[in-house]
Amino acid sequence: MTSQWKLPFGKTELTLTLPPGQSVDLILPRSQKPHPAPEQAVIEALSNPIGHPPLESIPRPASVAIAINDPTRPLPLNILLPPLLGHLNRIGINPDQITILIATGTHKPVDATTLKEFIPAEILKNYRIFNHNATDINALVYLGRTSRGTPVYVNRLFYMAELRIVLGNIEPHHFMGYSGGAKTAAIGLAGYETITYNHQMLTYPNTQAGIFGENPMRQDVEEIGRMMGIHLALNTILNEEKQIVHVLAGEPYRVMLTAIPLVQDVYMVNTATDYDLVIASAGGYPKDINLYQAQKALTHSTMFARPGGVIILCAACPEGSGHPEFEAFLDGVSNYQEALAKFERMGFRLGPHKAFQIARQVARNPIILVSQMPQNLVEKCLLLYAPDLPTALNIAYNKIEHSPRVAILPYATHTLPLKDSLRNETP
């Protein structure tokens, strides 16, 4: 008998069929039931913030700025924003005193059509909402440098507000350690130079998924957040179905300290890390909206494979690579060796840093991509092209000389092996 599994792929799914007798381990995030009353959980978190006085007990601010993620992050704004805005209203803050800023970082601005898809209509109607622009120097304010030398340019509207709130989702991040907390504003509302300088720490030791306290990039973000004066973080932890499991609110650093053990319970699993073949999905939309985002799942997938083990990544990538500078960097580059050498010559740049990451991964593991991207673009991105899963499997089996040990990761972005180096990591 053959065995079949379903893998998320964009807004649909793919069917994976393996031959009879194949040794397979299905690796999933730990099963976590959604919170039975998520809106009430938001209200309770706001009423009992961690390391911060309740908002009703502080002097009433004349202006409030709220930073939210763009649609590339699976943040349930329909559940978070209404209770938050209702809470602010109850303590005497009117809609005309509130500005909502979409923390795009270096991503493209959110257009009007997309805005209607991820922000509730009543909020769109009654509140000022702006895209951040990391390259508009007139919209930024300079705050000095962090202890690691990062020049801190931040969104002026956010910084000038009397109460500064960030919304986000906390999960493992493939080089920042964890998303969430101050990162929504410290990167999402930062200037291009700030983001570039911070992200060049990509090549430093400990800049990897699941490390917080010893991660230089993440700790630089914490310092940027303190310089910005972020007052409150309202964060979720989601399960693999993008349902809310936990809601936390409070001082951003304290929220992270509280959240990390909870995140490990959801995402990190005790399993082998020497599989011959890893078949992974980024988890579907929006995690696989483009290769720039799906690369996070690729990073996690390689952590389960032995050196030389084959990775098959299923990621729809309807937007292609997701970054023009990522593609431009790869012009004239034919293999990972050339990509690594070019990156070293030119120095760190955003966009090309994704090519650097992929080149490092391809140097360790052959990687086959099943996507909606055309063959020439997949191969330009240093990956092996397969139009479908059966073709990808044929390519993979031809590269493995023996009967392989196979791992299936339907939600690779949400799944990490709990290595000893992460097990006792303390913030």
Stockholm file with secondary structure:
# STOCKHOLM 1.0

chainA/1-427         MTSQWKLPFGKTELTLTLPPGQSVDLILPRSQKPHPAPEQAVIEALSNPIGHPPLESIPRPASVAIAINDPTRPLPLNILLPPLLGHLNRIGINPDQITILIATGTHKPVDATTLKEFIPAEILKNYRIFNHNATDINALVYLGRTSRGTPVYVNRLFYMAELRIVLGNIEPHHFMGYSGGAKTAAIGLAGYETITYNHQMLTYPNTQAGIFGENPMRQDVEEIGRMMGIHLALNTILNEEKQIVHVLAGEPYRVMLTAIPLVQDVYMVNTATDYDLVIASAGGYPKDINLYQAQKALTHSTMFARPGGVIILCAACPEGSGHPEFEAFLDGVSNYQEALAKFERMGFRLGPHKAFQIARQVARNPIILVSQMPQNLVEKCLLLYAPDLPTALNIAYNKIEHSPRVAILPYATHTLPLKDSLRNETP
#=GR chainA/1-427 SS CCEEEEEEETTEEEEEEECTTCCEEECCCCCCCCCSCHHHHHHHHHHSCBTSCCGGGSCCCSCEEEEEECTTSCCCHHHHHHHHHHHHHHTTCCGGGEEEEEECTTSCCCCHHHHHHHSCHHHHHHSEEEECCTTCGGGEEEEEECTTCCEEEEEHHHHHSSEEEEEEECCEETTTEECCTTHHHHTTTBCHHHHHHHHGGGGSTTCSTTCCTTCHHHHHHHHHHHHHTCCEEEEEEECTTSCEEEEEEESHHHHHHHHHHHHHHHHEECCCSCEEEEEEECCSTTTTSSHHHHHHHHHHHHTTEEEEEEEEEECCCTTTTSCHHHHHHTTTCCSHHHHHHHHHHHCCCTTHHHHHHHHHHHHHSCEEEESSSCHHHHHHTTCEEESSHHHHHHHHHHHCSSCCCEEEETTGGGCEECCHHHHTCCC
#=GC SS_cons         CCEEEEEEETTEEEEEEECTTCCEEECCCCCCCCCSCHHHHHHHHHHSCBTSCCGGGSCCCSCEEEEEECTTSCCCHHHHHHHHHHHHHHTTCCGGGEEEEEECTTSCCCCHHHHHHHSCHHHHHHSEEEECCTTCGGGEEEEEECTTCCEEEEEHHHHHSSEEEEEEECCEETTTEECCTTHHHHTTTBCHHHHHHHHGGGGSTTCSTTCCTTCHHHHHHHHHHHHHTCCEEEEEEECTTSCEEEEEEESHHHHHHHHHHHHHHHHEECCCSCEEEEEEECCSTTTTSSHHHHHHHHHHHHTTEEEEEEEEEECCCTTTTSCHHHHHHTTTCCSHHHHHHHHHHHCCCTTHHHHHHHHHHHHHSCEEEESSSCHHHHHHTTCEEESSHHHHHHHHHHHCSSCCCEEEETTGGGCEECCHHHHTCCC
//
